[in-house]
Amino acid sequence: MSAPTLPDLTGFPGVALAQVDGVPVLLAPRDGNVSAGIVFRVGSAHETLATSGITHLVEHLALRGQVLSEAHLNGQTHADVTVFHVTGPAADAVAYLNDVCASLRDLPLDQAETEKEILRSEADGKNVGFTGQLRINRHGASGHGLVGYGERGLDRITTDEVRDWAATWFTRENAVAWITVDAVPDGLDLTLPAGRRMPAPAVTDVLQGTPAYLTGLRDGVAVDAVVPRGDAGTVATWVIREVLHRDLRQAADIATSVDAGHDLLNAEQARVSAVVQAAEGKQDAAAGGLADALSGLRFHVADDDLAAARAGALDEVAELAAASPADLLPSLAYRTVTGRHLEGPAQIRARVERVTADDVRAVAREIWANALWYGPAAMDWAGLVPALRWSPARAEGRAYPRIDAPDVSLVLAPDGVGLVAPDGAVTVRFADCVLLESVPDGARVLTGADGFRVVIEPTLYQGLTAEDVTAHVDPRVPEDLVVHHPARAPGDVPVAEPPRPEVGQQAGKPSVWGTIVRVAGLWVAGVLLLGGGQLAAESLFGTEIRLGFLPVLALGLASVALVRKRHGKGDR
């Protein structure tokens, strides 16, 4: 297989390039301990939901046998790359890289279950936070959206899959190494399987319309947007930061902190994000302030804000120019393996200085048009639409009403499953299912590529049995998408109770309508009885008998007594 194009290091004097066993190696000397590392173009966003966690597992297994007493070593799995790095004596640095590559060639798969448990422990207590919610709602259950789900695939990944993943992604063509020495050290062995340079993770989009918003973020507001990649996006991010700091912190004391970020996603796209931490009691004002700032930049960029933003960006360029060649190696290795053109400080400075106010306004319009907001409350007032809460189409099939909420039904359709509620429906088609979670008692959770999930608990639906669920769902989902969870304790299986009637309609209590019928019957019977008795007495005694209001009074008292007997004081 052909090797990827080697980087052009013209803009970085002092950095040399070598190749060891087909792996590009960046070299630059420095005094003291040696730093070294190797970065691979594979991260969590390259996975699927069913294999989520597999890259992290490979990283852990590759470091399983590392014992270097005098070196600091570690590994990290990011969304787009996986990095192994070490700092210590030169001999330890070489030994570390050799051992990592040797482990990747032949992973200690007998330790896979132990490492899975370690990864689960690391994940306990972690909260995906607002970032996870934004990613799921924008990207769905794939690519960059996987950060919102955790490593759910760990419970189903097999050792064969781990071996194949390492052989496919941790290859010499998909790696770049670095070491802070002036020449390749003796004994360095970076032998890895042959492969190819992998592309960036897919940037999926499941939003049905933008700008859109989510609600429920209690202590502030966040927004992100996917925009065309370019220098204008970098400068626009600095402008946003300047405006938010001035308007929300200095001028109004609405926020306790503000930040804006710009992250490259691939050769064409970047993510711009902004986060405002609201001062106590000022959550709505923070949302309004951020919306005003971003909206205003579509039409006007102040000269002072542009100048300050450009100065901030150029300060970063100056730091780059001042850094030693050895300190630049990790960044250069990352940029090389992700396919970015390596530009020196002079080139970057010239591009930043060419960005105009018109360029920033154009980016602001892109941000506004593509934005997904996450705030404390609805933002219709800003011209935003709610992010999609329901699937576009309902599942059509046999419906099972929920026992404790009869207006909600589970639908088992020939092509999928769905939950139907009065306001809408959530549907997962079998063809779009990216993960099925299975429990022995018949419970199932299906996740679609668009991020929607249908949870099936047989005990919650009228007429539904575990056998119905397993027979309908399991044969229609491929086994390599299934996570088999252990059996639950009986107390963990949900039990539904029928909805309670309204007060006065509870089991064993008489209804108001029944009481009305009885009172009416009492009056009818009373009128007939008293009227008939009066006529009989007049005929017997031969005289007219006048009762006045006594019959009405008697019937009224009898009615009150009947109501009191049938209804307690609190029910009347």
TIPA-932896 format. One line per field, with one value per residue (C-alpha): x, z, y; residue number from 1; residue in three letters. Coordinates in steps of 0.02 Angstrom, whole numbers, plus 50000, padded with zeros to 5 digits. Layout:
# TIPA-932896
px = [X,...]
pz = [Z,...]
py = [Y,...]
pos = [NUM,...]
code = [ALA,...]
# end
This chain:
# TIPA-932896
px = [50000,50061,50126,50046,50130,50270,50252,50339,50438,50505,50421,50496,50685,50763,50637,50699,50603,50652,50563,50576,50493,50382,50324,50365,50466,50489,50653,50715,50842,50829,50924,50868,50743,50682,50499,50431,50265,50165,49995,49869,49727,49591,49479,49311,49220,49281,49184,49002,48887,48900,49092,49106,49252,49353,49490,49506,49518,49658,49751,49737,49792,49942,50000,49960,50139,50225,50338,50465,50516,50598,50482,50314,50204,50024,49900,49743,49599,49522,49379,49495,49663,49745,49911,50045,50181,50325,50453,50609,50785,50820,50832,50660,50584,50647,50590,50417,50389,50456,50341,50187,50214,50251,50090,49988,50054,50004,49883,49869,49689,49683,49677,49533,49398,49507,49536,49351,49314,49444,49364,49192,49260,49336,49167,49069,49009,49057,48926,48918,48860,48794,48925,48857,48679,48731,48829,48688,48557,48666,48755,48644,48714,48867,49030,49051,48882,48953,49032,48858,48830,48982,49069,48915,48999,49116,48984,48979,49151,49238,49424,49419,49347,49483,49618,49544,49524,49706,49764,49657,49682,49847,49956,50116,50028,49907,50040,50166,50298,50409,50560,50662,50832,50933,50945,50851,50911,50986,50865,50705,50580,50414,50361,50172,50051,50028,49872,49819,49798,49621,49501,49427,49274,49110,49019,48837,48690,48518,48445,48286,48300,48413,48439,48366,48367,48364,48301,48353,48528,48513,48665,48696,48684,48789,48786,48881,48882,48970,49040,49158,49339,49449,49547,49392,49317,49469,49462,49272,49291,49409,49284,49144,49253,49292,49110,49046,49179,49140,48950,48911,49050,49122,48968,48824,48892,48775,48904,49034,49132,49125,49220,49221,49309,49356,49394,49435,49327,49395,49468,49308,49221,49253,49151,49127,49058,49019,48977,48913,48909,48769,48780,48656,48477,48528,48509,48381,48484,48636,48539,48476,48649,48729,48590,48606,48795,48791,48644,48725,48888,48794,48773,48911,49087,49164,49340,49400,49330,49412,49578,49574,49527,49664,49789,49737,49757,49927,49983,49957,50058,50196,50197,50213,50360,50445,50427,50577,50572,50565,50411,50321,50342,50178,50076,50164,50138,49953,49934,50029,49927,49763,49814,49836,49958,50104,50118,50249,50215,50246,50115,49986,50017,49989,49824,49758,49800,49700,49536,49414,49256,49157,49236,49188,49010,48997,49052,48930,48789,48845,48850,48677,48599,48674,48670,48607,48574,48557,48484,48371,48207,48127,48205,48067,48080,48249,48179,48239,48142,48138,48260,48169,48085,47985,48021,47958,47849,47752,47772,47617,47577,47504,47485,47497,47432,47537,47454,47487,47463,47336,47360,47539,47564,47706,47693,47772,47780,47845,47991,48027,47960,47889,47815,47660,47603,47471,47602,47705,47798,47972,48016,48167,48168,48260,48359,48419,48454,48634,48620,48502,48520,48444,48396,48344,48174,48122,48166,48245,48316,48337,48439,48424,48558,48464,48487,48307,48284,48137,48137,48028,47979,47851,47782,47723,47606,47436,47438,47625,47735,47922,47896,47807,47955,48093,48001,47970,48133,48277,48271,48268,48427,48599,48690,48842,48732,48670,48730,48673,48653,48646,48483,48406,48351,48160,48148,48231,48096,47971,47790,47650,47490,47330,47300,47206,47029,46990,46946,46770,46792,46910,46873,46745,46681,46513,46512,46434,46324,46260,46214,46121,46020,45977,45923,45814,45736,45705,45608,45507,45463,45428,45310,45216,45207,45156,45035,44953,44944,44864,44727,44692,44676,44558,44447,44444,44405,44302,44397,44538,44710,44840,45022,45104,45294,45311,45336,45469,45559,45553,45621,45759,45816,45812,45919,46050,46056,46081,46225,46311,46293,46368,46507,46628,46654,46810,46721,46574]
pz = [50000,49959,50101,50137,50076,50194,50274,50209,50356,50266,50389,50540,50541,50668,50639,50541,50462,50458,50427,50538,50479,50364,50502,50481,50631,50674,50760,50855,50998,51169,51333,51476,51469,51302,51252,51123,51058,50918,50859,50756,50649,50745,50886,50966,50825,50701,50796,50789,50940,50940,50943,51053,51172,51060,51024,51208,51246,51119,51197,51371,51309,51219,51384,51489,51512,51526,51679,51668,51839,51785,51643,51638,51512,51459,51319,51269,51154,51078,50954,50804,50859,50986,51063,51160,51238,51362,51445,51527,51490,51306,51333,51418,51278,51149,51252,51272,51086,51047,51176,51118,50938,50991,51094,50950,50838,50965,51095,51262,51227,51376,51480,51381,51512,51650,51548,51508,51694,51717,51579,51656,51823,51739,51662,51825,51883,51722,51653,51467,51514,51395,51264,51251,51230,51092,51002,51009,50949,50806,50750,50811,50865,50753,50724,50839,50919,51007,51143,51217,51240,51333,51286,51270,51152,51286,51341,51170,51088,51054,51057,50869,50841,50949,50852,50685,50743,50792,50629,50526,50615,50709,50554,50495,50358,50489,50613,50644,50782,50862,50975,51045,50981,50829,50750,50754,50910,50894,50927,50885,50817,50754,50658,50629,50509,50336,50307,50242,50304,50368,50336,50465,50560,50470,50515,50520,50545,50604,50640,50539,50546,50614,50707,50841,51030,51173,51348,51521,51546,51718,51743,51577,51390,51257,51068,50932,50743,50602,50479,50330,50382,50361,50444,50455,50574,50688,50693,50713,50866,50942,50903,50989,51142,51147,51129,51260,51386,51363,51355,51478,51606,51607,51560,51635,51757,51681,51668,51784,51636,51446,51317,51131,51036,50859,50817,50648,50600,50428,50275,50242,50409,50582,50741,50823,51000,51137,51320,51448,51633,51703,51864,51996,51944,51773,51663,51548,51534,51486,51348,51286,51293,51192,51064,51047,51026,50890,50802,50801,50726,50569,50528,50614,50677,50774,50724,50904,50920,50758,50808,50979,50901,50772,50910,51010,50860,50819,50999,50973,50813,50908,51038,50897,50824,50994,51037,51021,50879,51006,51090,50923,50883,50961,50872,50707,50721,50754,50608,50495,50538,50518,50346,50384,50283,50393,50382,50474,50583,50442,50330,50469,50519,50340,50327,50493,50443,50282,50374,50360,50450,50300,50323,50507,50469,50342,50474,50600,50475,50452,50640,50665,50523,50581,50769,50898,51065,51238,51367,51519,51425,51254,51132,51005,51041,50951,50793,50841,50824,50950,50909,50845,50990,50886,50738,50569,50547,50664,50669,50603,50678,50830,50975,51160,51277,51427,51586,51688,51541,51418,51297,51266,51163,51111,50928,50855,50668,50529,50497,50672,50841,50908,51054,51014,51131,51110,51058,50940,50914,50927,50797,50768,50605,50607,50453,50548,50716,50772,50941,51026,51214,51276,51450,51485,51555,51384,51402,51247,51203,51019,50965,50789,50690,50717,50905,50948,51069,51105,51274,51285,51457,51431,51607,51569,51423,51418,51333,51296,51347,51346,51214,51102,51113,51085,50939,50854,50886,50903,50730,50644,50719,50672,50816,50796,50850,51009,51186,51305,51481,51634,51717,51831,52009,52020,52111,51965,51841,51827,51875,51811,51906,51820,51832,51987,51959,52002,52183,52213,52077,52173,52192,52329,52333,52264,52113,52106,51962,52061,52205,52087,52020,52196,52253,52099,52134,52315,52259,52131,52257,52391,52280,52228,52405,52489,52350,52353,52543,52544,52422,52522,52686,52609,52540,52708,52817,52690,52715,52628,52706,52681,52712,52653,52638,52751,52606,52525,52691,52725,52554,52570,52738,52670,52520,52634,52740,52583,52520,52690,52699,52527,52531,52666,52703,52597,52444,52444]
py = [50000,50175,50281,50450,50608,50662,50834,50989,51060,51214,51331,51243,51255,51140,51000,50850,50707,50524,50360,50207,50046,50149,50269,50455,50516,50700,50744,50897,50893,50972,50961,50851,50711,50648,50661,50542,50484,50407,50466,50367,50434,50341,50401,50373,50464,50331,50197,50147,50144,49954,49962,50117,50100,49985,50115,50156,49970,49948,50094,50015,49845,49920,49997,49845,49787,49956,49971,50112,50174,50337,50388,50476,50387,50389,50365,50460,50421,50577,50596,50595,50524,50410,50463,50369,50477,50467,50581,50513,50449,50416,50228,50227,50329,50205,50056,50134,50160,49987,49906,50002,49948,49769,49764,49835,49697,49564,49632,49540,49493,49378,49538,49615,49582,49655,49812,49825,49828,49965,50067,50044,50104,50256,50295,50280,50449,50537,50654,50690,50865,50995,50950,50774,50836,50957,50821,50691,50814,50877,50719,50576,50409,50409,50501,50650,50612,50458,50566,50583,50396,50333,50171,50060,49940,49874,49748,49664,49690,49524,49489,49455,49628,49706,49614,49667,49848,49859,49780,49900,50066,50054,50037,50117,50217,50286,50342,50481,50474,50605,50605,50750,50697,50750,50577,50414,50322,50149,50008,50103,49976,50044,49890,49895,49812,49885,49989,50158,50336,50347,50492,50609,50548,50579,50740,50685,50803,50744,50916,50945,51134,51270,51381,51267,51256,51132,51175,51119,51191,51269,51377,51460,51443,51356,51358,51269,51277,51186,51312,51311,51294,51447,51586,51694,51565,51577,51767,51766,51655,51783,51922,51824,51802,51988,52041,51919,51970,52154,52145,52004,52024,52198,52299,52202,52072,51943,51803,51732,51662,51663,51564,51529,51390,51343,51160,51085,50936,50894,50978,51075,51102,51173,51188,51357,51353,51478,51449,51575,51532,51639,51739,51682,51717,51785,51631,51710,51869,51765,51678,51845,51922,51783,51788,51977,51964,51830,51909,52080,52016,51965,52149,52245,52207,52351,52401,52387,52211,52156,52234,52149,51982,51993,52038,51884,51771,51847,51821,51635,51645,51734,51595,51470,51566,51578,51394,51280,51153,51011,51085,51091,50906,50840,50974,50945,50757,50784,50902,50782,50627,50724,50783,50967,51072,51125,51313,51412,51565,51689,51608,51598,51780,51840,51746,51812,51991,51971,51932,52078,52132,52069,51897,51895,51948,51807,51680,51755,51727,51547,51522,51594,51494,51328,51354,51231,51316,51241,51356,51369,51397,51408,51531,51556,51742,51741,51661,51486,51324,51182,51043,50889,50796,50673,50561,50621,50465,50350,50163,50074,49905,49821,49942,49902,50039,50081,50021,50178,50298,50228,50374,50312,50154,50042,49992,49836,49869,49756,49874,49938,49989,50150,50243,50345,50485,50621,50749,50642,50480,50408,50276,50165,50070,49904,49959,50113,50029,50052,49967,49844,49822,49659,49597,49416,49469,49534,49718,49795,49966,50010,50162,50232,50321,50484,50467,50423,50278,50164,50078,49922,49857,49717,49737,49915,49877,49793,49624,49627,49481,49457,49323,49449,49568,49441,49360,49526,49619,49497,49413,49581,49656,49587,49504,49618,49764,49679,49711,49573,49641,49526,49479,49608,49582,49562,49727,49817,49765,49908,49876,49985,50024,50079,50267,50321,50389,50568,50609,50548,50416,50305,50120,50087,50267,50322,50436,50608,50553,50405,50520,50639,50492,50435,50609,50628,50458,50509,50664,50569,50433,50565,50665,50509,50442,50605,50651,50481,50481,50654,50600,50440,50538,50666,50527,50436,50587,50682,50844,50941,50921,51060,51009,51171,51164,51013,50887,50997,51019,50834,50789,50921,50852,50675,50730,50809,50652,50547,50654,50651,50464,50434,50566,50619,50802,50813,50742,50862]
pos = [1,2,3,4,5,6,7,8,9,10,11,12,13,14,15,16,17,18,19,20,21,22,23,24,25,26,27,28,29,30,31,32,33,34,35,36,37,38,39,40,41,42,43,44,45,46,47,48,49,50,51,52,53,54,55,56,57,58,59,60,61,62,63,64,65,66,67,68,69,70,71,72,73,74,75,76,77,78,79,80,81,82,83,84,85,86,87,88,89,90,91,92,93,94,95,96,97,98,99,100,101,102,103,104,105,106,107,108,109,110,111,112,113,114,115,116,117,118,119,120,121,122,123,124,125,126,127,128,129,130,131,132,133,134,135,136,137,138,139,140,141,142,143,144,145,146,147,148,149,150,151,152,153,154,155,156,157,158,159,160,161,162,163,164,165,166,167,168,169,170,171,172,173,174,175,176,177,178,179,180,181,182,183,184,185,186,187,188,189,190,191,192,193,194,195,196,197,198,199,200,201,202,203,204,205,206,207,208,209,210,211,212,213,214,215,216,217,218,219,220,221,222,223,224,225,226,227,228,229,230,231,232,233,234,235,236,237,238,239,240,241,242,243,244,245,246,247,248,249,250,251,252,253,254,255,256,257,258,259,260,261,262,263,264,265,266,267,268,269,270,271,272,273,274,275,276,277,278,279,280,281,282,283,284,285,286,287,288,289,290,291,292,293,294,295,296,297,298,299,300,301,302,303,304,305,306,307,308,309,310,311,312,313,314,315,316,317,318,319,320,321,322,323,324,325,326,327,328,329,330,331,332,333,334,335,336,337,338,339,340,341,342,343,344,345,346,347,348,349,350,351,352,353,354,355,356,357,358,359,360,361,362,363,364,365,366,367,368,369,370,371,372,373,374,375,376,377,378,379,380,381,382,383,384,385,386,387,388,389,390,391,392,393,394,395,396,397,398,399,400,401,402,403,404,405,406,407,408,409,410,411,412,413,414,415,416,417,418,419,420,421,422,423,424,425,426,427,428,429,430,431,432,433,434,435,436,437,438,439,440,441,442,443,444,445,446,447,448,449,450,451,452,453,454,455,456,457,458,459,460,461,462,463,464,465,466,467,468,469,470,471,472,473,474,475,476,477,478,479,480,481,482,483,484,485,486,487,488,489,490,491,492,493,494,495,496,497,498,499,500,501,502,503,504,505,506,507,508,509,510,511,512,513,514,515,516,517,518,519,520,521,522,523,524,525,526,527,528,529,530,531,532,533,534,535,536,537,538,539,540,541,542,543,544,545,546,547,548,549,550,551,552,553,554,555,556,557,558,559,560,561,562,563,564,565,566,567,568,569,570,571,572]
code = [MET,SER,ALA,PRO,THR,LEU,PRO,ASP,LEU,THR,GLY,PHE,PRO,GLY,VAL,ALA,LEU,ALA,GLN,VAL,ASP,GLY,VAL,PRO,VAL,LEU,LEU,ALA,PRO,ARG,ASP,GLY,ASN,VAL,SER,ALA,GLY,ILE,VAL,PHE,ARG,VAL,GLY,SER,ALA,HIS,GLU,THR,LEU,ALA,THR,SER,GLY,ILE,THR,HIS,LEU,VAL,GLU,HIS,LEU,ALA,LEU,ARG,GLY,GLN,VAL,LEU,SER,GLU,ALA,HIS,LEU,ASN,GLY,GLN,THR,HIS,ALA,ASP,VAL,THR,VAL,PHE,HIS,VAL,THR,GLY,PRO,ALA,ALA,ASP,ALA,VAL,ALA,TYR,LEU,ASN,ASP,VAL,CYS,ALA,SER,LEU,ARG,ASP,LEU,PRO,LEU,ASP,GLN,ALA,GLU,THR,GLU,LYS,GLU,ILE,LEU,ARG,SER,GLU,ALA,ASP,GLY,LYS,ASN,VAL,GLY,PHE,THR,GLY,GLN,LEU,ARG,ILE,ASN,ARG,HIS,GLY,ALA,SER,GLY,HIS,GLY,LEU,VAL,GLY,TYR,GLY,GLU,ARG,GLY,LEU,ASP,ARG,ILE,THR,THR,ASP,GLU,VAL,ARG,ASP,TRP,ALA,ALA,THR,TRP,PHE,THR,ARG,GLU,ASN,ALA,VAL,ALA,TRP,ILE,THR,VAL,ASP,ALA,VAL,PRO,ASP,GLY,LEU,ASP,LEU,THR,LEU,PRO,ALA,GLY,ARG,ARG,MET,PRO,ALA,PRO,ALA,VAL,THR,ASP,VAL,LEU,GLN,GLY,THR,PRO,ALA,TYR,LEU,THR,GLY,LEU,ARG,ASP,GLY,VAL,ALA,VAL,ASP,ALA,VAL,VAL,PRO,ARG,GLY,ASP,ALA,GLY,THR,VAL,ALA,THR,TRP,VAL,ILE,ARG,GLU,VAL,LEU,HIS,ARG,ASP,LEU,ARG,GLN,ALA,ALA,ASP,ILE,ALA,THR,SER,VAL,ASP,ALA,GLY,HIS,ASP,LEU,LEU,ASN,ALA,GLU,GLN,ALA,ARG,VAL,SER,ALA,VAL,VAL,GLN,ALA,ALA,GLU,GLY,LYS,GLN,ASP,ALA,ALA,ALA,GLY,GLY,LEU,ALA,ASP,ALA,LEU,SER,GLY,LEU,ARG,PHE,HIS,VAL,ALA,ASP,ASP,ASP,LEU,ALA,ALA,ALA,ARG,ALA,GLY,ALA,LEU,ASP,GLU,VAL,ALA,GLU,LEU,ALA,ALA,ALA,SER,PRO,ALA,ASP,LEU,LEU,PRO,SER,LEU,ALA,TYR,ARG,THR,VAL,THR,GLY,ARG,HIS,LEU,GLU,GLY,PRO,ALA,GLN,ILE,ARG,ALA,ARG,VAL,GLU,ARG,VAL,THR,ALA,ASP,ASP,VAL,ARG,ALA,VAL,ALA,ARG,GLU,ILE,TRP,ALA,ASN,ALA,LEU,TRP,TYR,GLY,PRO,ALA,ALA,MET,ASP,TRP,ALA,GLY,LEU,VAL,PRO,ALA,LEU,ARG,TRP,SER,PRO,ALA,ARG,ALA,GLU,GLY,ARG,ALA,TYR,PRO,ARG,ILE,ASP,ALA,PRO,ASP,VAL,SER,LEU,VAL,LEU,ALA,PRO,ASP,GLY,VAL,GLY,LEU,VAL,ALA,PRO,ASP,GLY,ALA,VAL,THR,VAL,ARG,PHE,ALA,ASP,CYS,VAL,LEU,LEU,GLU,SER,VAL,PRO,ASP,GLY,ALA,ARG,VAL,LEU,THR,GLY,ALA,ASP,GLY,PHE,ARG,VAL,VAL,ILE,GLU,PRO,THR,LEU,TYR,GLN,GLY,LEU,THR,ALA,GLU,ASP,VAL,THR,ALA,HIS,VAL,ASP,PRO,ARG,VAL,PRO,GLU,ASP,LEU,VAL,VAL,HIS,HIS,PRO,ALA,ARG,ALA,PRO,GLY,ASP,VAL,PRO,VAL,ALA,GLU,PRO,PRO,ARG,PRO,GLU,VAL,GLY,GLN,GLN,ALA,GLY,LYS,PRO,SER,VAL,TRP,GLY,THR,ILE,VAL,ARG,VAL,ALA,GLY,LEU,TRP,VAL,ALA,GLY,VAL,LEU,LEU,LEU,GLY,GLY,GLY,GLN,LEU,ALA,ALA,GLU,SER,LEU,PHE,GLY,THR,GLU,ILE,ARG,LEU,GLY,PHE,LEU,PRO,VAL,LEU,ALA,LEU,GLY,LEU,ALA,SER,VAL,ALA,LEU,VAL,ARG,LYS,ARG,HIS,GLY,LYS,GLY,ASP,ARG]
# end
